[in-house]
Amino acid sequence: MHDLNQALADIADIRSQMAAGTIFQGFGPAVIAISGFLALGTLSGQLLWPELLASSEQTMLFLWVTVAILSFLMIAYETRARSRRIHGGLADEMVQNMLLQFMPIGFAGTAIGAVILLFTPSDLWLLPGLWQILVALGLFASQKALPQQIMFAAAWYFLAGVVVLIIGAKSGAADSLMMGIPFIIGQFLLAGLLHFAQGTIEND
């Protein structure tokens, strides 16, 4: 029994190492682009009906959090199905590896948002830039598992986050453009890079 358990453990280790050394192709360009269109629709709605969709910083940010959750659910569903189709038996290990990369970033963004909202709501202007920088850090942290082209999207989110923080520091307030423009451009850029990388991998 001990030998059997050891053999199973060795197999699991080998699978984990294979998953860690394989480029993850679970993120589909189409669903990433859809999240970009969702962000575009949200920004358009807030600019057209600010009294309804952006009457306060809390309302504006709550809508963007809702958009982020919807986008996450769509991407997660597509990623699981796509991973099983492309990576076969390694799909579960590869998805787990990506979750381990991004979950700390997600928890950090949630915690920062909750603390600022509950204890220092006058500092809500910090959130758009900080969230964008956290997205960048998640992408940078996953550079070994994702196509190298994705680092351009990571760089965009990082630079956009810094610029948004500077703008917010000067105005002392958050607005829809600070959330919308970086995420719209970032998601469409990410979708395009994934599409390009997918073609490159297939050609190789």
N, C-alpha and C positions, 0 to 999 in steps of 0.2 A: 504493500500500500504506500509505503514511504517513497519507493522508487517511482510509482505511478504519479504521486503528487509532485515529485521533483520534476518528472518529465513534463507534466502539464504546466508547471511553473516556467520551465525552460522554453516551452513553446510560446507561452504568453509573452515572455521577455523578447523572444525573437520577433514575434508579431509587432510588439511595441516599437522595437528598433527599426523594423521595416517601415512602419507607419511614419515614424519620426524622420526617416530618410527619404520619404516620397513627397513630391510636390502635391499639395492639396488642391484638387480641382472641384471641390464641392460647391463653391460659390458660383452661381449662375449669373452671367451678365444681364440676362433679361429681367430677373427679379430685382437686381440692384438698380437697373434703370427705372423699373416701376416705382421703387422707393424714391427715386429722384423726381419722377412726375408727381408723386404724392406730396413731396416737399414743395414742388412748384405750385400745385393747387392750393396748398395751405398758405403759402406766402401771398398768392394772388387773392385768396379770400380775405386775409387779414388786411391787405392794402385796400381792397374794395369795401369791406364792411368792418372798419376798425372799431366802431362802437359796439359791435357784436362779438367779434373774434379777437380783438386786441384792446379791450377797454382798460386793461391794467396789465402791468408786467406779469402778475400771477396768471391772469387769463391767457395771455399770449404764450407764456412758457408752458402752461398746462396743456395747451393744444399741441405744442411741439413735442412734449413728452408723450402724448397720445400717439402722435405720428411716429415717433421713434419706436414705441411698443408695437404698433401695427407692422412697421417695417421689419422689426426683429422677428416677429412671428412668421411673416411671409418668407423671409430669408431662411429662417430656421427650418421651416417645412420643406422648402425647395432644396436646401442644402442636404438634409437627411436623405431625401429621395435621390438626388443627383449623386451623392457620395456612394450610395449602394449600387447605382447603375455603373459608375465609373471605376470605383475602387474595390468593388466586390467584397470579398471576405475581410479586407482591411478597413472597411468603411467605419465600423464602430470605433476602432482605435483611433482613426484619423479625426473623426468628429470629436472624440473625447480630447484629443490633443489640442484642437482648436478652441474648445471650450475652456480648457485650462489656461490658454493664452489670453482669452478675452474676458473671462468671468471676473478676474480682479479689477479690470478696467471698468466693467459694468457696475460692480459693487461700489467702487470708488466714486463714480459719477452719481450714483443714487445717494450715497452718504453725503457727499458734498452738497448736492441739491437740497436734501432734507435739512441739513444743518443751517444752510443759508436761509431757506424759506422759513424755518421755525424760529430762528434766533436772531438773524440779521437780515431781514427782508429788504433793507435799504441797499444791500450789496448784491441784489439779484442780477445786476448788470455783469457780474463776474461769470455767471453760469454759461452763457453762449460760448465765450472764448475758452473757458476751462473744459467744457464738454468736447469742443473741437480738438483741443490739444490731447485729451484722453483718447479720442478716436485715433489720432495720429500715433500715439504711444502704443496702442493695441496693434496697429498695422506694423509699426517698426518692430515690435516684440515678436511678430509672427513672420519676419522676413525669411527665415530658413524654411518655413513650411509653405509659403506662398510664392507665386511667380515674382521674379525680381522687379518686373515693371510696376508692381503695386506700390513700390516705394515712392513713386511720383505722386500717387494719391496721398500717401502718408505725409510727404513733404508739403503738399497743398494744405491739408488739414492743420498741420502744425503752424505754417506761416499765417493761414487765415485766422487761427485761434489767437496768435500773438497780436495781429492787427486788430481783431475785434476787441481784445482786452484793452488795447491802447485807446480805441474809439470809445469804449465804455468808460474808461477811466476819465476821459475828458468830458463826456456828457453826463456821467453819473446815472445813466439809465440804459436799459436794454430795449431794443425794438425788434420788429419782425425781420428787418433786413439783416440784422446781425446774426440771426439764426438761419434765415432762409438762404441767402446767397451762398455762404460757404458750403452748406449741405447740398444744395441743388448742384452746384458745380462739382463738388466732391463726389457725389454719387454717380453723376453722369461720367465723370473722369474715371472713376473706379470701374464702372460697367465697360467703358471703352477699353481700358487697359486689360481687364479680364478677357474680353473678346479677342483682343490682339494676342494675349499670352496663350489663350486656348489654341488659336491657329498655329502659333509657333511650336507648341508642344506636340500637336498632331503632326506637323511637318517633320519634327525630329524623330 
